[in-house]
Amino acid sequence: MAKVSTNISIDAETKKKAQALLADFGMDLSTAVNVFLKQMIYEEAFPFAIARDTPNAVTLAAMDEAKEMRRHPERYKSYNDVDQMMEDILGEV
């Protein structure tokens, strides 16, 4: 397959550290980028998890609601029976 050149911008310190690590693996930066891209194509996704360091607004609201429910359980209905819960949610089952 024909090779093509691609220019990418990398922070100088990041490049230096990556090249040092890759040298220990016996490969150069170009090979590492190719490995990454091929793995991404194979998995049809990033080959590692990408996540926020902090929860988004919906998750924060759910966490606040859970804390509130623990602080004031008397304000919330709880269930010991799934059938009863489903009946309350859906009506007569």
DRENTI-400501 format. One record per residue (C-alpha): x, z, y; residue number from 0. Coordinates in pm, 1 decimal, always signed. Example, Ala and Ser with C-alpha at 12.3 -4.5 7.8 and 13.67 -1.06 7.14 Angstrom:
<recs>
        x        z        y  nr
  +1230.0   +780.0   -450.0   0
  +1367.0   +714.0   -106.0   1
</recs>
This chain:
<recs>
        x        z        y  nr
     +0.0     +0.0     +0.0   0
   +132.4    -88.8   +345.2   1
   +250.5   +198.3   +562.1   2
   +145.8   +232.3   +926.2   3
   +292.3   +451.7  +1196.2   4
    +73.3   +710.5  +1361.6   5
   +163.8   +924.5  +1659.6   6
    +40.5  +1281.1  +1669.9   7
   +108.4  +1554.6  +1922.6   8
   +236.5  +1885.1  +1787.5   9
   +355.3  +2193.0  +1969.9  10
   +737.9  +2191.6  +1950.8  11
   +760.3  +2540.2  +1798.0  12
   +492.8  +2460.7  +1540.0  13
   +675.9  +2142.6  +1440.9  14
  +1008.6  +2325.8  +1410.9  15
   +861.8  +2600.7  +1190.9  16
   +669.1  +2352.9   +977.1  17
   +977.6  +2137.0   +924.3  18
  +1180.8  +2440.0   +817.6  19
   +915.6  +2546.1   +566.7  20
   +866.4  +2193.4   +438.0  21
  +1240.6  +2154.9   +388.1  22
  +1219.4  +2449.2   +144.8  23
   +954.3  +2250.5    -43.0  24
  +1175.7  +1942.6    -42.5  25
   +954.0  +1731.1   +178.8  26
   +935.0  +1610.3   +534.4  27
   +653.5  +1632.7   +786.6  28
   +533.3  +1279.6   +716.7  29
   +497.5  +1354.4   +345.5  30
   +312.4  +1678.9   +419.5  31
    +67.1  +1501.7   +650.2  32
     +6.5  +1239.7   +380.6  33
    -52.1  +1510.3   +119.4  34
   -298.6  +1680.5   +355.2  35
   -488.3  +1357.4   +428.9  36
   -504.9  +1254.0    +62.5  37
   -634.4  +1596.6    -37.9  38
   -890.6  +1583.5   +242.3  39
  -1011.2  +1243.6   +118.5  40
  -1022.9  +1369.7   -242.2  41
  -1227.2  +1678.1   -150.0  42
  -1425.3  +1498.6   +122.5  43
  -1360.5  +1807.4   +334.7  44
  -1076.6  +2006.0   +482.6  45
   -870.3  +2135.2   +189.9  46
   -890.9  +2488.8   +328.0  47
  -1152.8  +2706.4   +492.2  48
  -1204.4  +2677.3   +864.8  49
  -1387.0  +2975.3  +1007.2  50
  -1442.5  +3151.0  +1334.1  51
  -1257.8  +3473.4  +1398.4  52
  -1580.1  +3620.3  +1533.8  53
  -1938.6  +3579.4  +1412.9  54
  -2167.5  +3343.1  +1602.9  55
  -2470.6  +3461.2  +1801.8  56
  -2714.0  +3432.3  +1509.4  57
  -2490.0  +3637.8  +1281.8  58
  -2433.4  +3900.2  +1551.6  59
  -2810.4  +3931.1  +1600.9  60
  -2861.4  +3973.5  +1224.8  61
  -2588.0  +4239.4  +1214.8  62
  -2753.3  +4425.1  +1504.6  63
  -3089.2  +4405.5  +1326.5  64
  -2938.0  +4546.8  +1006.7  65
  -2783.1  +4837.0  +1201.4  66
  -3118.6  +4905.5  +1366.3  67
  -3291.0  +4906.3  +1027.8  68
  -3038.6  +5157.7   +892.3  69
  -3078.1  +5381.9  +1197.8  70
  -3459.4  +5377.8  +1186.5  71
  -3573.7  +5301.8   +831.5  72
  -3913.9  +5456.2   +905.0  73
  -3993.4  +5160.2  +1134.0  74
  -3947.5  +4906.3   +855.2  75
  -4126.1  +4848.2   +527.9  76
  -3909.3  +4850.0   +216.7  77
  -3988.0  +4738.3   -135.5  78
  -3904.7  +4850.1   -485.5  79
  -4106.4  +4566.6   -634.9  80
  -4034.0  +4197.6   -572.2  81
  -4389.7  +4097.3   -662.4  82
  -4530.2  +4330.7   -394.9  83
  -4286.7  +4192.6   -138.1  84
  -4382.2  +3833.4   -224.3  85
  -4750.6  +3922.9   -202.0  86
  -4696.3  +4064.3   +147.5  87
  -4500.6  +3757.2   +251.5  88
  -4720.0  +3488.4    +95.8  89
  -5052.7  +3664.4    +61.0  90
  -5226.9  +3694.4   -275.2  91
  -5005.1  +3540.7   -546.8  92
</recs>
